Amino acid sequence: LYAPIFYIEPLDGRNTRAAGFDMLSEPTRRATLEAARDSGEPRLTPGLAQVREAEAAQRQHGALIFLPVYAGEAAVSTVAQRRQAVLGYVYV
């Protein structure tokens, strides 16, 4: 499974570095994405370093809120159904 960043606004400057980053490749983000997917509700990450900064010394720390997006008419009343129906995530 992959959860790459496809859309980011504005798509310039430091944000271009985040485009294509797989959110599931990092353990903290992965755990939060999975919790959001399974619950069907927004989930907040604990503090983490932002991937848009090139140098480790410049990395800003913050948190992200993930909201799962499911297929239109899919049943999502159980965890198994939500896992099957997830299409992606919106985050801020």
PDB file of N, CA, C and O in Angstrom:
ATOM      1  N   LEU A   1       0.833  -1.193   0.000  1.00  0.00           N
ATOM      2  CA  LEU A   1       0.000   0.000   0.000  1.00  0.00           C
ATOM      3  C   LEU A   1       0.867   1.242   0.000  1.00  0.00           C
ATOM      4  O   LEU A   1       1.943   1.274   0.598  1.00  0.00           O
ATOM      5  N   TYR A   2       0.379   2.255  -0.679  1.00  0.00           N
ATOM      6  CA  TYR A   2       1.068   3.544  -0.730  1.00  0.00           C
ATOM      7  C   TYR A   2       0.061   4.655  -0.485  1.00  0.00           C
ATOM      8  O   TYR A   2      -1.112   4.527  -0.836  1.00  0.00           O
ATOM      9  N   ALA A   3       0.510   5.722   0.104  1.00  0.00           N
ATOM     10  CA  ALA A   3      -0.310   6.920   0.295  1.00  0.00           C
ATOM     11  C   ALA A   3       0.549   8.137  -0.046  1.00  0.00           C
ATOM     12  O   ALA A   3       0.903   8.923   0.833  1.00  0.00           O
ATOM     13  N   PRO A   4       0.884   8.287  -1.346  1.00  0.00           N
ATOM     14  CA  PRO A   4       1.729   9.421  -1.732  1.00  0.00           C
ATOM     15  C   PRO A   4       0.950  10.728  -1.728  1.00  0.00           C
ATOM     16  O   PRO A   4      -0.268  10.742  -1.908  1.00  0.00           O
ATOM     17  N   ILE A   5       1.661  11.813  -1.522  1.00  0.00           N
ATOM     18  CA  ILE A   5       1.054  13.139  -1.612  1.00  0.00           C
ATOM     19  C   ILE A   5       0.935  13.479  -3.091  1.00  0.00           C
ATOM     20  O   ILE A   5       1.942  13.652  -3.776  1.00  0.00           O
ATOM     21  N   PHE A   6      -0.296  13.574  -3.582  1.00  0.00           N
ATOM     22  CA  PHE A   6      -0.550  13.932  -4.981  1.00  0.00           C
ATOM     23  C   PHE A   6      -0.805  15.413  -5.153  1.00  0.00           C
ATOM     24  O   PHE A   6      -0.335  16.024  -6.113  1.00  0.00           O
ATOM     25  N   TYR A   7      -1.545  15.988  -4.229  1.00  0.00           N
ATOM     26  CA  TYR A   7      -1.923  17.394  -4.325  1.00  0.00           C
ATOM     27  C   TYR A   7      -1.459  18.122  -3.072  1.00  0.00           C
ATOM     28  O   TYR A   7      -1.670  17.644  -1.957  1.00  0.00           O
ATOM     29  N   ILE A   8      -0.834  19.268  -3.252  1.00  0.00           N
ATOM     30  CA  ILE A   8      -0.394  20.094  -2.137  1.00  0.00           C
ATOM     31  C   ILE A   8      -0.469  21.549  -2.596  1.00  0.00           C
ATOM     32  O   ILE A   8      -0.084  21.879  -3.718  1.00  0.00           O
ATOM     33  N   GLU A   9      -0.961  22.393  -1.732  1.00  0.00           N
ATOM     34  CA  GLU A   9      -1.104  23.818  -2.070  1.00  0.00           C
ATOM     35  C   GLU A   9      -0.360  24.664  -1.063  1.00  0.00           C
ATOM     36  O   GLU A   9      -0.418  24.384   0.134  1.00  0.00           O
ATOM     37  N   PRO A  10       0.326  25.675  -1.508  1.00  0.00           N
ATOM     38  CA  PRO A  10       0.646  25.941  -2.904  1.00  0.00           C
ATOM     39  C   PRO A  10       1.762  25.001  -3.360  1.00  0.00           C
ATOM     40  O   PRO A  10       2.604  24.594  -2.559  1.00  0.00           O
ATOM     41  N   LEU A  11       1.763  24.666  -4.629  1.00  0.00           N
ATOM     42  CA  LEU A  11       2.792  23.773  -5.171  1.00  0.00           C
ATOM     43  C   LEU A  11       3.964  24.618  -5.648  1.00  0.00           C
ATOM     44  O   LEU A  11       4.192  24.783  -6.847  1.00  0.00           O
ATOM     45  N   ASP A  12       4.696  25.145  -4.680  1.00  0.00           N
ATOM     46  CA  ASP A  12       5.905  25.916  -4.982  1.00  0.00           C
ATOM     47  C   ASP A  12       6.810  25.898  -3.757  1.00  0.00           C
ATOM     48  O   ASP A  12       6.419  25.449  -2.680  1.00  0.00           O
ATOM     49  N   GLY A  13       7.998  26.385  -3.943  1.00  0.00           N
ATOM     50  CA  GLY A  13       8.953  26.470  -2.835  1.00  0.00           C
ATOM     51  C   GLY A  13       9.146  25.146  -2.124  1.00  0.00           C
ATOM     52  O   GLY A  13       9.301  24.102  -2.757  1.00  0.00           O
ATOM     53  N   ARG A  14       9.134  25.199  -0.817  1.00  0.00           N
ATOM     54  CA  ARG A  14       9.388  24.009  -0.001  1.00  0.00           C
ATOM     55  C   ARG A  14       8.336  22.931  -0.186  1.00  0.00           C
ATOM     56  O   ARG A  14       8.640  21.748  -0.026  1.00  0.00           O
ATOM     57  N   ASN A  15       7.110  23.304  -0.518  1.00  0.00           N
ATOM     58  CA  ASN A  15       6.056  22.297  -0.680  1.00  0.00           C
ATOM     59  C   ASN A  15       6.344  21.317  -1.807  1.00  0.00           C
ATOM     60  O   ASN A  15       5.860  20.186  -1.766  1.00  0.00           O
ATOM     61  N   THR A  16       7.118  21.714  -2.813  1.00  0.00           N
ATOM     62  CA  THR A  16       7.410  20.793  -3.910  1.00  0.00           C
ATOM     63  C   THR A  16       8.201  19.577  -3.426  1.00  0.00           C
ATOM     64  O   THR A  16       8.138  18.511  -4.038  1.00  0.00           O
ATOM     65  N   ARG A  17       8.935  19.732  -2.345  1.00  0.00           N
ATOM     66  CA  ARG A  17       9.707  18.599  -1.793  1.00  0.00           C
ATOM     67  C   ARG A  17       8.804  17.523  -1.213  1.00  0.00           C
ATOM     68  O   ARG A  17       9.184  16.353  -1.162  1.00  0.00           O
ATOM     69  N   ALA A  18       7.606  17.912  -0.773  1.00  0.00           N
ATOM     70  CA  ALA A  18       6.688  16.945  -0.174  1.00  0.00           C
ATOM     71  C   ALA A  18       5.907  16.161  -1.225  1.00  0.00           C
ATOM     72  O   ALA A  18       5.455  15.051  -0.945  1.00  0.00           O
ATOM     73  N   ALA A  19       5.741  16.704  -2.413  1.00  0.00           N
ATOM     74  CA  ALA A  19       4.992  16.015  -3.465  1.00  0.00           C
ATOM     75  C   ALA A  19       5.616  14.656  -3.751  1.00  0.00           C
ATOM     76  O   ALA A  19       6.819  14.553  -3.987  1.00  0.00           O
ATOM     77  N   GLY A  20       4.792  13.622  -3.729  1.00  0.00           N
ATOM     78  CA  GLY A  20       5.262  12.262  -3.981  1.00  0.00           C
ATOM     79  C   GLY A  20       5.676  11.495  -2.742  1.00  0.00           C
ATOM     80  O   GLY A  20       5.862  10.280  -2.802  1.00  0.00           O
ATOM     81  N   PHE A  21       5.824  12.192  -1.603  1.00  0.00           N
ATOM     82  CA  PHE A  21       6.211  11.497  -0.380  1.00  0.00           C
ATOM     83  C   PHE A  21       5.124  10.505   0.012  1.00  0.00           C
ATOM     84  O   PHE A  21       3.944  10.855   0.035  1.00  0.00           O
ATOM     85  N   ASP A  22       5.512   9.272   0.320  1.00  0.00           N
ATOM     86  CA  ASP A  22       4.571   8.230   0.738  1.00  0.00           C
ATOM     87  C   ASP A  22       4.326   8.352   2.238  1.00  0.00           C
ATOM     88  O   ASP A  22       5.209   8.048   3.041  1.00  0.00           O
ATOM     89  N   MET A  23       3.150   8.790   2.610  1.00  0.00           N
ATOM     90  CA  MET A  23       2.818   8.984   4.024  1.00  0.00           C
ATOM     91  C   MET A  23       2.867   7.677   4.819  1.00  0.00           C
ATOM     92  O   MET A  23       3.074   7.700   6.032  1.00  0.00           O
ATOM     93  N   LEU A  24       2.680   6.541   4.144  1.00  0.00           N
ATOM     94  CA  LEU A  24       2.730   5.258   4.847  1.00  0.00           C
ATOM     95  C   LEU A  24       4.158   4.776   5.092  1.00  0.00           C
ATOM     96  O   LEU A  24       4.357   3.770   5.773  1.00  0.00           O
ATOM     97  N   SER A  25       5.148   5.472   4.553  1.00  0.00           N
ATOM     98  CA  SER A  25       6.537   5.032   4.693  1.00  0.00           C
ATOM     99  C   SER A  25       7.153   5.427   6.028  1.00  0.00           C
ATOM    100  O   SER A  25       8.243   4.962   6.359  1.00  0.00           O
ATOM    101  N   GLU A  26       6.489   6.260   6.788  1.00  0.00           N
ATOM    102  CA  GLU A  26       7.016   6.740   8.065  1.00  0.00           C
ATOM    103  C   GLU A  26       6.101   6.219   9.173  1.00  0.00           C
ATOM    104  O   GLU A  26       4.886   6.399   9.085  1.00  0.00           O
ATOM    105  N   PRO A  27       6.645   5.578  10.217  1.00  0.00           N
ATOM    106  CA  PRO A  27       5.829   4.892  11.223  1.00  0.00           C
ATOM    107  C   PRO A  27       4.781   5.754  11.937  1.00  0.00           C
ATOM    108  O   PRO A  27       3.663   5.288  12.158  1.00  0.00           O
ATOM    109  N   THR A  28       5.109   6.976  12.296  1.00  0.00           N
ATOM    110  CA  THR A  28       4.152   7.820  13.010  1.00  0.00           C
ATOM    111  C   THR A  28       2.978   8.189  12.108  1.00  0.00           C
ATOM    112  O   THR A  28       1.821   8.111  12.522  1.00  0.00           O
ATOM    113  N   ARG A  29       3.277   8.584  10.896  1.00  0.00           N
ATOM    114  CA  ARG A  29       2.211   8.915   9.948  1.00  0.00           C
ATOM    115  C   ARG A  29       1.370   7.680   9.630  1.00  0.00           C
ATOM    116  O   ARG A  29       0.143   7.753   9.580  1.00  0.00           O
ATOM    117  N   ARG A  30       2.037   6.549   9.417  1.00  0.00           N
ATOM    118  CA  ARG A  30       1.327   5.303   9.113  1.00  0.00           C
ATOM    119  C   ARG A  30       0.339   4.947  10.212  1.00  0.00           C
ATOM    120  O   ARG A  30      -0.815   4.629   9.923  1.00  0.00           O
ATOM    121  N   ALA A  31       0.767   4.995  11.454  1.00  0.00           N
ATOM    122  CA  ALA A  31      -0.114   4.645  12.575  1.00  0.00           C
ATOM    123  C   ALA A  31      -1.333   5.563  12.628  1.00  0.00           C
ATOM    124  O   ALA A  31      -2.445   5.110  12.899  1.00  0.00           O
ATOM    125  N   THR A  32      -1.123   6.844  12.372  1.00  0.00           N
ATOM    126  CA  THR A  32      -2.225   7.793  12.409  1.00  0.00           C
ATOM    127  C   THR A  32      -3.166   7.587  11.220  1.00  0.00           C
ATOM    128  O   THR A  32      -4.384   7.656  11.383  1.00  0.00           O
ATOM    129  N   LEU A  33      -2.623   7.339  10.036  1.00  0.00           N
ATOM    130  CA  LEU A  33      -3.455   7.057   8.863  1.00  0.00           C
ATOM    131  C   LEU A  33      -4.302   5.806   9.091  1.00  0.00           C
ATOM    132  O   LEU A  33      -5.490   5.796   8.769  1.00  0.00           O
ATOM    133  N   GLU A  34      -3.710   4.771   9.633  1.00  0.00           N
ATOM    134  CA  GLU A  34      -4.442   3.535   9.882  1.00  0.00           C
ATOM    135  C   GLU A  34      -5.534   3.733  10.931  1.00  0.00           C
ATOM    136  O   GLU A  34      -6.624   3.175  10.809  1.00  0.00           O
ATOM    137  N   ALA A  35      -5.241   4.529  11.962  1.00  0.00           N
ATOM    138  CA  ALA A  35      -6.249   4.812  12.988  1.00  0.00           C
ATOM    139  C   ALA A  35      -7.420   5.599  12.396  1.00  0.00           C
ATOM    140  O   ALA A  35      -8.576   5.336  12.728  1.00  0.00           O
ATOM    141  N   ALA A  36      -7.126   6.558  11.526  1.00  0.00           N
ATOM    142  CA  ALA A  36      -8.183   7.333  10.868  1.00  0.00           C
ATOM    143  C   ALA A  36      -9.015   6.428   9.958  1.00  0.00           C
ATOM    144  O   ALA A  36     -10.245   6.476   9.983  1.00  0.00           O
ATOM    145  N   ARG A  37      -8.345   5.614   9.165  1.00  0.00           N
ATOM    146  CA  ARG A  37      -9.033   4.686   8.255  1.00  0.00           C
ATOM    147  C   ARG A  37      -9.956   3.746   9.020  1.00  0.00           C
ATOM    148  O   ARG A  37     -11.111   3.561   8.637  1.00  0.00           O
ATOM    149  N   ASP A  38      -9.455   3.155  10.093  1.00  0.00           N
ATOM    150  CA  ASP A  38     -10.229   2.174  10.841  1.00  0.00           C
ATOM    151  C   ASP A  38     -11.392   2.789  11.608  1.00  0.00           C
ATOM    152  O   ASP A  38     -12.432   2.150  11.767  1.00  0.00           O
ATOM    153  N   SER A  39     -11.232   4.025  12.089  1.00  0.00           N
ATOM    154  CA  SER A  39     -12.288   4.671  12.868  1.00  0.00           C
ATOM    155  C   SER A  39     -13.294   5.416  11.994  1.00  0.00           C
ATOM    156  O   SER A  39     -14.456   5.578  12.368  1.00  0.00           O
ATOM    157  N   GLY A  40     -12.830   5.870  10.816  1.00  0.00           N
ATOM    158  CA  GLY A  40     -13.680   6.689   9.964  1.00  0.00           C
ATOM    159  C   GLY A  40     -13.749   8.132  10.412  1.00  0.00           C
ATOM    160  O   GLY A  40     -14.574   8.903   9.922  1.00  0.00           O
ATOM    161  N   GLU A  41     -12.883   8.500  11.342  1.00  0.00           N
ATOM    162  CA  GLU A  41     -12.872   9.851  11.895  1.00  0.00           C
ATOM    163  C   GLU A  41     -11.484  10.470  11.753  1.00  0.00           C
ATOM    164  O   GLU A  41     -10.493   9.759  11.587  1.00  0.00           O
ATOM    165  N   PRO A  42     -11.419  11.807  11.822  1.00  0.00           N
ATOM    166  CA  PRO A  42     -10.103  12.464  11.748  1.00  0.00           C
ATOM    167  C   PRO A  42      -9.211  12.025  12.912  1.00  0.00           C
ATOM    168  O   PRO A  42      -9.688  11.755  14.014  1.00  0.00           O
ATOM    169  N   ARG A  43      -7.918  11.962  12.641  1.00  0.00           N
ATOM    170  CA  ARG A  43      -6.938  11.626  13.671  1.00  0.00           C
ATOM    171  C   ARG A  43      -5.761  12.585  13.566  1.00  0.00           C
ATOM    172  O   ARG A  43      -5.358  12.982  12.472  1.00  0.00           O
ATOM    173  N   LEU A  44      -5.215  12.952  14.727  1.00  0.00           N
ATOM    174  CA  LEU A  44      -4.099  13.890  14.846  1.00  0.00           C
ATOM    175  C   LEU A  44      -2.823  13.131  15.157  1.00  0.00           C
ATOM    176  O   LEU A  44      -2.796  12.299  16.064  1.00  0.00           O
ATOM    177  N   THR A  45      -1.764  13.414  14.407  1.00  0.00           N
ATOM    178  CA  THR A  45      -0.469  12.798  14.700  1.00  0.00           C
ATOM    179  C   THR A  45       0.112  13.425  15.961  1.00  0.00           C
ATOM    180  O   THR A  45      -0.242  14.550  16.314  1.00  0.00           O
ATOM    181  N   PRO A  46       0.994  12.711  16.636  1.00  0.00           N
ATOM    182  CA  PRO A  46       1.812  13.383  17.644  1.00  0.00           C
ATOM    183  C   PRO A  46       2.808  14.282  16.908  1.00  0.00           C
ATOM    184  O   PRO A  46       2.836  14.285  15.677  1.00  0.00           O
ATOM    185  N   GLY A  47       3.603  15.021  17.617  1.00  0.00           N
ATOM    186  CA  GLY A  47       4.590  15.896  16.984  1.00  0.00           C
ATOM    187  C   GLY A  47       5.515  15.125  16.061  1.00  0.00           C
ATOM    188  O   GLY A  47       5.945  14.015  16.376  1.00  0.00           O
ATOM    189  N   LEU A  48       5.820  15.730  14.907  1.00  0.00           N
ATOM    190  CA  LEU A  48       6.730  15.095  13.953  1.00  0.00           C
ATOM    191  C   LEU A  48       7.411  16.156  13.111  1.00  0.00           C
ATOM    192  O   LEU A  48       6.963  17.300  13.050  1.00  0.00           O
ATOM    193  N   ALA A  49       8.493  15.770  12.465  1.00  0.00           N
ATOM    194  CA  ALA A  49       9.235  16.682  11.592  1.00  0.00           C
ATOM    195  C   ALA A  49       8.549  16.736  10.237  1.00  0.00           C
ATOM    196  O   ALA A  49       8.134  15.703   9.710  1.00  0.00           O
ATOM    197  N   GLN A  50       8.427  17.918   9.674  1.00  0.00           N
ATOM    198  CA  GLN A  50       7.807  18.090   8.362  1.00  0.00           C
ATOM    199  C   GLN A  50       8.776  17.638   7.272  1.00  0.00           C
ATOM    200  O   GLN A  50       9.972  17.919   7.355  1.00  0.00           O
ATOM    201  N   VAL A  51       8.280  16.947   6.258  1.00  0.00           N
ATOM    202  CA  VAL A  51       9.145  16.406   5.205  1.00  0.00           C
ATOM    203  C   VAL A  51       9.513  17.438   4.148  1.00  0.00           C
ATOM    204  O   VAL A  51      10.375  17.173   3.310  1.00  0.00           O
ATOM    205  N   ARG A  52       8.893  18.584   4.165  1.00  0.00           N
ATOM    206  CA  ARG A  52       9.173  19.564   3.111  1.00  0.00           C
ATOM    207  C   ARG A  52      10.477  20.313   3.309  1.00  0.00           C
ATOM    208  O   ARG A  52      10.918  21.029   2.410  1.00  0.00           O
ATOM    209  N   GLU A  53      11.102  20.164   4.465  1.00  0.00           N
ATOM    210  CA  GLU A  53      12.371  20.835   4.726  1.00  0.00           C
ATOM    211  C   GLU A  53      13.510  19.941   4.254  1.00  0.00           C
ATOM    212  O   GLU A  53      13.543  18.758   4.595  1.00  0.00           O
ATOM    213  N   ALA A  54      14.431  20.476   3.488  1.00  0.00           N
ATOM    214  CA  ALA A  54      15.530  19.700   2.916  1.00  0.00           C
ATOM    215  C   ALA A  54      16.570  19.292   3.953  1.00  0.00           C
ATOM    216  O   ALA A  54      17.034  18.151   3.948  1.00  0.00           O
ATOM    217  N   GLU A  55      16.932  20.188   4.820  1.00  0.00           N
ATOM    218  CA  GLU A  55      17.985  19.945   5.804  1.00  0.00           C
ATOM    219  C   GLU A  55      17.368  19.607   7.162  1.00  0.00           C
ATOM    220  O   GLU A  55      16.388  20.227   7.578  1.00  0.00           O
ATOM    221  N   ALA A  56      17.934  18.643   7.833  1.00  0.00           N
ATOM    222  CA  ALA A  56      17.423  18.243   9.137  1.00  0.00           C
ATOM    223  C   ALA A  56      17.405  19.416  10.115  1.00  0.00           C
ATOM    224  O   ALA A  56      16.482  19.536  10.921  1.00  0.00           O
ATOM    225  N   ALA A  57      18.404  20.268  10.052  1.00  0.00           N
ATOM    226  CA  ALA A  57      18.487  21.406  10.967  1.00  0.00           C
ATOM    227  C   ALA A  57      17.362  22.417  10.716  1.00  0.00           C
ATOM    228  O   ALA A  57      16.992  23.169  11.618  1.00  0.00           O
ATOM    229  N   GLN A  58      16.819  22.438   9.496  1.00  0.00           N
ATOM    230  CA  GLN A  58      15.756  23.379   9.138  1.00  0.00           C
ATOM    231  C   GLN A  58      14.369  22.803   9.343  1.00  0.00           C
ATOM    232  O   GLN A  58      13.383  23.528   9.214  1.00  0.00           O
ATOM    233  N   ARG A  59      14.264  21.525   9.658  1.00  0.00           N
ATOM    234  CA  ARG A  59      12.964  20.867   9.741  1.00  0.00           C
ATOM    235  C   ARG A  59      12.094  21.485  10.817  1.00  0.00           C
ATOM    236  O   ARG A  59      12.492  21.625  11.973  1.00  0.00           O
ATOM    237  N   GLN A  60      10.903  21.847  10.401  1.00  0.00           N
ATOM    238  CA  GLN A  60       9.911  22.353  11.333  1.00  0.00           C
ATOM    239  C   GLN A  60       9.188  21.166  11.948  1.00  0.00           C
ATOM    240  O   GLN A  60       9.006  20.131  11.306  1.00  0.00           O
ATOM    241  N   HIS A  61       8.787  21.327  13.180  1.00  0.00           N
ATOM    242  CA  HIS A  61       8.016  20.286  13.849  1.00  0.00           C
ATOM    243  C   HIS A  61       6.573  20.736  13.930  1.00  0.00           C
ATOM    244  O   HIS A  61       6.284  21.922  14.088  1.00  0.00           O
ATOM    245  N   GLY A  62       5.688  19.793  13.823  1.00  0.00           N
ATOM    246  CA  GLY A  62       4.274  20.118  13.866  1.00  0.00           C
ATOM    247  C   GLY A  62       3.466  18.847  13.979  1.00  0.00           C
ATOM    248  O   GLY A  62       3.982  17.801  14.372  1.00  0.00           O
ATOM    249  N   ALA A  63       2.206  18.943  13.636  1.00  0.00           N
ATOM    250  CA  ALA A  63       1.295  17.800  13.670  1.00  0.00           C
ATOM    251  C   ALA A  63       0.402  17.888  12.447  1.00  0.00           C
ATOM    252  O   ALA A  63       0.231  18.959  11.864  1.00  0.00           O
ATOM    253  N   LEU A  64      -0.162  16.761  12.068  1.00  0.00           N
ATOM    254  CA  LEU A  64      -1.064  16.691  10.918  1.00  0.00           C
ATOM    255  C   LEU A  64      -2.372  16.047  11.348  1.00  0.00           C
ATOM    256  O   LEU A  64      -2.397  15.194  12.235  1.00  0.00           O
ATOM    257  N   ILE A  65      -3.450  16.465  10.713  1.00  0.00           N
ATOM    258  CA  ILE A  65      -4.753  15.838  10.916  1.00  0.00           C
ATOM    259  C   ILE A  65      -5.099  15.111   9.627  1.00  0.00           C
ATOM    260  O   ILE A  65      -5.093  15.711   8.552  1.00  0.00           O
ATOM    261  N   PHE A  66      -5.402  13.816   9.730  1.00  0.00           N
ATOM    262  CA  PHE A  66      -5.761  13.003   8.580  1.00  0.00           C
ATOM    263  C   PHE A  66      -7.235  12.636   8.634  1.00  0.00           C
ATOM    264  O   PHE A  66      -7.749  12.256   9.686  1.00  0.00           O
ATOM    265  N   LEU A  67      -7.913  12.748   7.499  1.00  0.00           N
ATOM    266  CA  LEU A  67      -9.306  12.344   7.351  1.00  0.00           C
ATOM    267  C   LEU A  67      -9.372  11.353   6.196  1.00  0.00           C
ATOM    268  O   LEU A  67      -8.963  11.681   5.082  1.00  0.00           O
ATOM    269  N   PRO A  68      -9.884  10.137   6.442  1.00  0.00           N
ATOM    270  CA  PRO A  68      -9.961   9.152   5.365  1.00  0.00           C
ATOM    271  C   PRO A  68     -11.063   9.500   4.365  1.00  0.00           C
ATOM    272  O   PRO A  68     -12.078  10.097   4.721  1.00  0.00           O
ATOM    273  N   VAL A  69     -10.842   9.113   3.104  1.00  0.00           N
ATOM    274  CA  VAL A  69     -11.829   9.279   2.044  1.00  0.00           C
ATOM    275  C   VAL A  69     -12.166   7.876   1.541  1.00  0.00           C
ATOM    276  O   VAL A  69     -11.284   7.102   1.168  1.00  0.00           O
ATOM    277  N   TYR A  70     -13.468   7.567   1.541  1.00  0.00           N
ATOM    278  CA  TYR A  70     -13.915   6.236   1.142  1.00  0.00           C
ATOM    279  C   TYR A  70     -14.633   6.292  -0.204  1.00  0.00           C
ATOM    280  O   TYR A  70     -15.107   7.347  -0.626  1.00  0.00           O
ATOM    281  N   ALA A  71     -14.707   5.136  -0.873  1.00  0.00           N
ATOM    282  CA  ALA A  71     -15.436   5.029  -2.139  1.00  0.00           C
ATOM    283  C   ALA A  71     -16.886   5.434  -1.917  1.00  0.00           C
ATOM    284  O   ALA A  71     -17.480   5.108  -0.889  1.00  0.00           O
ATOM    285  N   GLY A  72     -17.451   6.145  -2.883  1.00  0.00           N
ATOM    286  CA  GLY A  72     -18.775   6.754  -2.793  1.00  0.00           C
ATOM    287  C   GLY A  72     -19.882   5.957  -2.137  1.00  0.00           C
ATOM    288  O   GLY A  72     -20.392   6.372  -1.097  1.00  0.00           O
ATOM    289  N   GLU A  73     -20.268   4.841  -2.698  1.00  0.00           N
ATOM    290  CA  GLU A  73     -21.414   4.074  -2.198  1.00  0.00           C
ATOM    291  C   GLU A  73     -20.999   2.881  -1.337  1.00  0.00           C
ATOM    292  O   GLU A  73     -21.838   2.051  -0.989  1.00  0.00           O
ATOM    293  N   ALA A  74     -19.738   2.788  -0.998  1.00  0.00           N
ATOM    294  CA  ALA A  74     -19.246   1.638  -0.234  1.00  0.00           C
ATOM    295  C   ALA A  74     -19.801   1.645   1.188  1.00  0.00           C
ATOM    296  O   ALA A  74     -19.953   2.697   1.808  1.00  0.00           O
ATOM    297  N   ALA A  75     -20.096   0.458   1.685  1.00  0.00           N
ATOM    298  CA  ALA A  75     -20.507   0.316   3.077  1.00  0.00           C
ATOM    299  C   ALA A  75     -19.277   0.528   3.954  1.00  0.00           C
ATOM    300  O   ALA A  75     -18.212  -0.018   3.668  1.00  0.00           O
ATOM    301  N   VAL A  76     -19.415   1.308   5.008  1.00  0.00           N
ATOM    302  CA  VAL A  76     -18.283   1.604   5.893  1.00  0.00           C
ATOM    303  C   VAL A  76     -18.680   1.495   7.362  1.00  0.00           C
ATOM    304  O   VAL A  76     -18.186   2.250   8.200  1.00  0.00           O
ATOM    305  N   SER A  77     -19.567   0.562   7.673  1.00  0.00           N
ATOM    306  CA  SER A  77     -20.026   0.444   9.055  1.00  0.00           C
ATOM    307  C   SER A  77     -19.124  -0.439   9.922  1.00  0.00           C
ATOM    308  O   SER A  77     -19.242  -0.419  11.147  1.00  0.00           O
ATOM    309  N   THR A  78     -18.228  -1.212   9.307  1.00  0.00           N
ATOM    310  CA  THR A  78     -17.293  -2.028  10.088  1.00  0.00           C
ATOM    311  C   THR A  78     -15.858  -1.656   9.719  1.00  0.00           C
ATOM    312  O   THR A  78     -15.609  -1.043   8.681  1.00  0.00           O
ATOM    313  N   VAL A  79     -14.937  -2.031  10.570  1.00  0.00           N
ATOM    314  CA  VAL A  79     -13.523  -1.773  10.296  1.00  0.00           C
ATOM    315  C   VAL A  79     -13.110  -2.460   8.998  1.00  0.00           C
ATOM    316  O   VAL A  79     -12.411  -1.860   8.181  1.00  0.00           O
ATOM    317  N   ALA A  80     -13.527  -3.698   8.796  1.00  0.00           N
ATOM    318  CA  ALA A  80     -13.166  -4.426   7.577  1.00  0.00           C
ATOM    319  C   ALA A  80     -13.687  -3.702   6.331  1.00  0.00           C
ATOM    320  O   ALA A  80     -12.979  -3.612   5.328  1.00  0.00           O
ATOM    321  N   GLN A  81     -14.909  -3.191   6.391  1.00  0.00           N
ATOM    322  CA  GLN A  81     -15.470  -2.456   5.257  1.00  0.00           C
ATOM    323  C   GLN A  81     -14.708  -1.164   5.005  1.00  0.00           C
ATOM    324  O   GLN A  81     -14.451  -0.807   3.855  1.00  0.00           O
ATOM    325  N   ARG A  82     -14.345  -0.461   6.072  1.00  0.00           N
ATOM    326  CA  ARG A  82     -13.593   0.784   5.910  1.00  0.00           C
ATOM    327  C   ARG A  82     -12.220   0.512   5.320  1.00  0.00           C
ATOM    328  O   ARG A  82     -11.750   1.272   4.473  1.00  0.00           O
ATOM    329  N   ARG A  83     -11.576  -0.551   5.749  1.00  0.00           N
ATOM    330  CA  ARG A  83     -10.262  -0.910   5.189  1.00  0.00           C
ATOM    331  C   ARG A  83     -10.366  -1.217   3.702  1.00  0.00           C
ATOM    332  O   ARG A  83      -9.469  -0.863   2.936  1.00  0.00           O
ATOM    333  N   GLN A  84     -11.431  -1.859   3.288  1.00  0.00           N
ATOM    334  CA  GLN A  84     -11.633  -2.209   1.882  1.00  0.00           C
ATOM    335  C   GLN A  84     -11.989  -0.985   1.043  1.00  0.00           C
ATOM    336  O   GLN A  84     -11.612  -0.909  -0.126  1.00  0.00           O
ATOM    337  N   ALA A  85     -12.711  -0.026   1.623  1.00  0.00           N
ATOM    338  CA  ALA A  85     -13.270   1.092   0.866  1.00  0.00           C
ATOM    339  C   ALA A  85     -12.387   2.335   0.821  1.00  0.00           C
ATOM    340  O   ALA A  85     -12.676   3.247   0.046  1.00  0.00           O
ATOM    341  N   VAL A  86     -11.320   2.408   1.624  1.00  0.00           N
ATOM    342  CA  VAL A  86     -10.523   3.634   1.669  1.00  0.00           C
ATOM    343  C   VAL A  86      -9.863   3.903   0.313  1.00  0.00           C
ATOM    344  O   VAL A  86      -9.253   3.022  -0.294  1.00  0.00           O
ATOM    345  N   LEU A  87     -10.009   5.148  -0.135  1.00  0.00           N
ATOM    346  CA  LEU A  87      -9.389   5.571  -1.406  1.00  0.00           C
ATOM    347  C   LEU A  87      -8.152   6.409  -1.175  1.00  0.00           C
ATOM    348  O   LEU A  87      -7.229   6.398  -1.988  1.00  0.00           O
ATOM    349  N   GLY A  88      -8.127   7.137  -0.068  1.00  0.00           N
ATOM    350  CA  GLY A  88      -7.017   8.033   0.226  1.00  0.00           C
ATOM    351  C   GLY A  88      -7.340   8.869   1.450  1.00  0.00           C
ATOM    352  O   GLY A  88      -8.210   8.522   2.249  1.00  0.00           O
ATOM    353  N   TYR A  89      -6.628   9.972   1.581  1.00  0.00           N
ATOM    354  CA  TYR A  89      -6.757  10.819   2.766  1.00  0.00           C
ATOM    355  C   TYR A  89      -6.641  12.295   2.386  1.00  0.00           C
ATOM    356  O   TYR A  89      -5.964  12.667   1.428  1.00  0.00           O
ATOM    357  N   VAL A  90      -7.319  13.104   3.167  1.00  0.00           N
ATOM    358  CA  VAL A  90      -7.135  14.548   3.109  1.00  0.00           C
ATOM    359  C   VAL A  90      -6.417  14.907   4.402  1.00  0.00           C
ATOM    360  O   VAL A  90      -6.723  14.345   5.454  1.00  0.00           O
ATOM    361  N   TYR A  91      -5.465  15.837   4.338  1.00  0.00           N
ATOM    362  CA  TYR A  91      -4.775  16.194   5.562  1.00  0.00           C
ATOM    363  C   TYR A  91      -4.466  17.687   5.612  1.00  0.00           C
ATOM    364  O   TYR A  91      -4.354  18.358   4.586  1.00  0.00           O
ATOM    365  N   VAL A  92      -4.336  18.169   6.813  1.00  0.00           N
ATOM    366  CA  VAL A  92      -3.906  19.560   7.059  1.00  0.00           C
ATOM    367  C   VAL A  92      -2.891  19.541   8.175  1.00  0.00           C
ATOM    368  O   VAL A  92      -2.381  20.592   8.564  1.00  0.00           O
TER     369      VAL A  92
END
